[in-house]
Amino acid sequence: MTSLVVLDFDATGIKQPSRSAVAAAAKLGEVHALVAGSGVGVAAEAAAKISGVSKVLVADDAAYAHTLAEPTAALIVSLAGNYGHIFQAATASGKNVLPRVAALLDVQPISDISGVVDADSFVRPIYAGNALATVKSSDAKKIITVRASSFDPVPAEGGSAAIESVCAAGTDGKSSYVGSELSKSERPELTAAKIIVSGGRGMQNGENFTKLIEPIADKLGAAVGASRAAVDAGFVPNDYQVGQTGKIVAPELYIAVGISGAIQHLAGMKDSKVIVAINKDEDAPIFQVADYGLVGDLFNILPELEKAL
């Protein structure tokens, strides 16, 4: 049984969540990978080196330059006949493209899986991650997004997959790329970071993120995250958001500063290997999931932590 994994990539290579999607697909047998974009030769070569991938399909066309849902979905549908399962990490791109693929194929998408039971059955979290449901699909083709934090990514090196070009499927012209405003940072991406320092409403404003959290993150080589409350208050951009409606992360170390621990936030980070909570409220729910808790005023604790580092 062969599965197709749609890869997310950027100028630095294949993103880690995609390698987790490959790990999920590999549980069912042979894995082929799809690299769609414009000028993607380097990404295709990186994909061919991923352990567990036997073939890389490359769609190099201007229509896929910005991963718009419509042309990308049309491409995947044109390739779907050879595959029983199509996977993609539950990233912004995966959540945007694969539901459209499922609709075009008239099947039910299976979202955010955290386990593979067999070819028809998958485990996925429900109720903000407080329960796990095993779902079984009778659809001929399974369209699946993968919760990357639930699968250890396969190695980025060690494979020697064949590279094969595929023809563009064309576009219906219903959407076009206008522009994008992206935040630039030398820090690791949230979903791939081994250490994350997150702030919540207790940070009070965006200046305190810059003054107190960012220096610690830089010393630790960490990514900076935030709770939904902090994002909604405008302290930081929404691509910092960790939680059920943000990014799902599972770093080796997660430091939660001024975060009460609402269920929405816990759903996005409770699988972290070690959780450290700093909060002045000793009854804050975050302490129930924390491995280490420090009760105190973050405005006193963070400067001391930075000095210690």
C-alpha positions in Angstrom: 0.0 0.0 0.0 1.4 3.3 -1.1 0.7 6.7 0.5 1.4 10.2 -0.8 2.7 12.9 1.6 2.4 16.5 0.6 5.5 18.3 1.9 5.8 21.8 3.4 9.1 23.5 2.7 10.9 26.8 2.6 14.3 28.1 1.6 15.9 26.2 4.5 14.6 22.8 3.4 11.7 20.5 4.3 9.9 21.5 7.4 10.0 19.2 10.4 6.2 18.7 10.6 6.3 17.1 7.1 8.8 14.6 8.3 6.4 13.7 11.1 3.7 13.2 8.4 6.1 10.9 6.6 6.5 8.9 9.9 2.8 8.5 10.1 2.4 7.4 6.5 5.3 5.0 6.8 3.2 2.9 9.3 1.0 1.9 6.3 3.7 1.0 3.9 5.6 2.7 1.0 5.7 6.5 1.0 5.8 8.9 -2.0 6.3 12.6 -1.4 5.0 15.6 -3.3 6.9 18.8 -3.7 4.9 21.5 -5.4 6.1 25.0 -6.0 8.2 27.2 -8.3 11.9 26.7 -8.5 11.9 23.8 -6.2 14.9 21.8 -7.3 16.7 22.2 -4.0 13.6 21.2 -2.0 13.1 18.2 -4.2 16.7 17.1 -3.5 16.2 17.5 0.2 13.0 15.5 0.0 14.8 12.7 -1.8 17.1 12.4 1.2 14.3 11.9 3.8 14.5 8.5 5.3 11.5 6.3 4.4 10.6 8.1 1.1 10.9 6.0 -2.0 9.8 8.5 -4.6 9.5 12.3 -4.9 7.0 13.8 -7.3 7.9 17.3 -8.3 5.5 19.8 -9.7 7.6 22.8 -10.6 5.3 25.5 -12.0 4.5 29.2 -11.3 0.9 28.2 -10.4 2.2 26.6 -7.2 4.6 29.3 -6.2 2.5 30.5 -3.2 0.8 27.2 -2.3 -2.7 28.6 -3.1 -5.3 26.0 -2.1 -7.1 25.8 -5.5 -4.3 24.9 -7.8 -2.5 22.8 -5.2 -5.7 20.8 -4.5 -6.3 20.3 -8.2 -2.8 18.9 -8.6 -3.2 16.5 -5.7 -6.6 15.3 -7.0 -4.9 14.6 -10.4 -2.4 12.4 -8.6 -4.8 10.8 -6.2 -5.7 7.8 -8.4 -2.4 6.0 -7.5 -2.8 6.3 -3.7 -5.1 5.1 -1.1 -4.0 7.6 1.5 -2.9 11.2 1.2 -1.2 12.8 4.2 -0.1 16.3 5.1 1.0 17.8 8.4 -1.7 19.8 10.1 0.0 23.1 9.3 -1.6 26.2 7.9 -1.0 24.8 4.5 -2.3 21.3 5.3 -5.5 22.7 6.9 -6.0 24.9 3.9 -5.4 22.4 1.1 -6.5 18.9 2.2 -10.1 19.7 3.1 -10.5 21.1 -0.4 -8.9 17.9 -1.8 -11.4 15.8 0.3 -14.3 17.8 -1.1 -13.2 17.4 -4.7 -12.9 13.6 -4.1 -16.2 13.5 -2.2 -14.7 11.9 0.9 -14.6 12.8 4.5 -11.2 14.3 5.7 -9.7 12.8 8.8 -8.1 15.7 10.7 -5.3 16.1 13.1 -4.5 12.4 13.7 -2.3 11.4 16.6 -2.1 7.7 15.9 -2.4 5.1 13.1 -4.2 1.9 14.0 -4.5 0.4 10.5 -5.3 1.4 7.0 -8.8 2.4 7.9 -8.6 3.4 11.6 -6.9 6.4 13.1 -6.7 8.0 16.5 -7.4 11.7 16.8 -7.9 14.1 19.8 -11.3 15.5 20.7 -12.7 17.8 23.4 -9.5 20.0 23.2 -7.3 17.0 23.6 -9.0 15.7 26.8 -10.1 12.5 25.0 -8.9 10.4 22.1 -11.3 9.0 19.6 -10.5 6.0 17.3 -12.3 6.7 14.0 -12.7 4.3 11.1 -13.3 5.4 7.6 -14.9 3.3 4.8 -14.0 5.8 2.1 -11.9 4.5 -0.8 -9.4 7.2 -0.3 -8.3 8.6 3.0 -7.4 12.3 3.2 -5.5 12.9 6.5 -3.8 15.7 8.3 -1.2 14.8 10.9 -0.6 16.3 14.4 3.2 16.5 14.0 3.8 16.6 17.8 2.4 13.0 18.1 4.9 11.4 15.7 8.7 11.5 15.9 10.0 13.0 12.6 11.9 10.6 10.3 15.6 11.6 9.8 16.2 14.3 7.2 19.1 12.3 5.8 19.6 8.7 4.8 17.2 8.3 2.0 17.9 8.0 -1.7 14.4 8.4 -3.4 13.9 8.7 -7.1 12.8 12.1 -8.3 10.0 12.3 -10.9 8.4 15.3 -12.6 4.7 15.6 -12.8 2.6 17.8 -15.1 0.8 20.8 -13.7 -2.9 20.3 -13.3 -3.7 23.9 -14.2 -5.8 26.4 -12.3 -9.4 27.7 -12.5 -8.3 31.2 -11.8 -10.6 31.6 -8.8 -7.8 32.8 -6.6 -4.6 34.8 -7.1 -1.7 35.8 -5.0 -1.7 39.4 -4.0 1.0 39.6 -1.3 2.0 38.6 2.1 3.3 40.1 5.3 5.6 37.7 7.1 7.3 38.3 10.4 11.1 37.7 10.1 13.1 36.1 12.9 16.3 34.2 13.4 14.7 32.2 16.1 13.5 28.6 15.5 10.0 28.1 14.1 7.5 27.3 16.8 6.5 23.8 15.6 10.2 22.8 15.2 11.7 24.4 18.3 13.2 22.3 21.0 12.7 25.0 23.6 9.8 27.5 23.7 9.3 30.4 26.0 5.7 31.6 26.0 4.0 34.6 27.6 0.4 35.2 28.5 -1.9 38.0 29.5 0.3 38.5 32.6 3.0 40.1 30.4 0.7 43.1 30.2 2.0 44.5 26.9 4.1 43.8 23.9 7.1 45.8 25.2 7.4 43.4 28.1 7.7 40.5 25.6 10.5 42.3 23.9 12.2 43.4 27.1 11.7 40.2 29.3 11.0 37.2 27.2 13.0 37.7 24.0 16.4 38.0 25.8 15.8 34.7 27.6 14.7 33.0 24.4 17.8 34.2 22.6 20.1 32.9 25.3 18.4 29.5 25.2 18.1 29.3 21.4 14.4 29.1 21.9 11.3 30.2 20.0 8.9 32.7 21.4 5.2 31.7 21.8 2.1 33.2 23.4 -1.3 32.4 24.7 -4.4 33.3 22.7 -5.2 36.0 25.4 -1.8 37.7 24.6 -2.4 37.5 20.9 -5.9 38.8 21.1 -4.7 41.7 23.2 -2.3 42.6 20.5 0.9 42.0 22.4 2.4 39.8 19.7 1.5 38.6 16.2 -0.9 35.7 15.8 1.8 33.4 14.4 3.1 33.2 18.0 -0.1 31.6 19.3 0.2 28.2 20.9 -3.1 26.4 21.5 -6.0 24.6 20.1 -6.7 27.4 17.5 -2.9 28.2 17.2 0.0 25.9 16.8 0.4 22.5 18.5 3.8 22.1 19.9 5.7 19.4 21.9 9.2 20.8 22.6 11.7 19.3 25.0 11.3 22.3 27.2 8.2 24.6 27.4 8.4 27.7 29.7 5.0 29.3 30.4 5.2 32.8 31.8 2.2 34.6 33.1 -0.1 32.0 31.4 -3.0 30.8 33.6 -3.4 27.5 31.7 -6.8 27.7 30.0 -7.8 24.4 28.4 -7.4 26.0 24.9 -3.8 26.7 25.6 -3.1 23.4 27.3 -4.4 21.5 24.3 -1.5 23.0 22.3 1.5 22.3 24.6 0.7 19.6 27.2 2.7 17.0 25.3 5.9 18.9 25.9 8.6 16.8 27.5 9.3 19.3 30.4 6.9 22.1 31.3 8.0 25.0 33.6 5.3 27.4 34.8 5.9 30.9 36.3 2.8 32.5 37.7 2.0 34.6 40.7 -1.3 32.7 41.2 -0.5 29.5 43.0 -4.0 28.1 42.0 -3.5 28.7 38.3 -4.4 25.6 36.2 -1.0 25.6 34.5 0.6 24.2 37.6 -1.5 21.0 37.2 0.4 20.1 34.1 3.7 21.7 34.9 6.7 19.6 35.9 8.2 22.6 37.7 6.3 25.5 39.0 7.5 28.8 40.4 5.0 31.0 42.2 6.1 34.7 42.0 6.0 37.9 40.1 7.3 37.4 36.6 8.7 41.0 36.5 11.1 40.0 39.3 11.8 36.4 38.2 12.5 36.9 34.5 15.4 39.5 35.0 16.9 37.1 37.6 16.6 34.2 35.2 18.3 36.2 32.4 21.2 37.0 34.7 21.5 33.4 35.7 21.7 32.4 32.0 
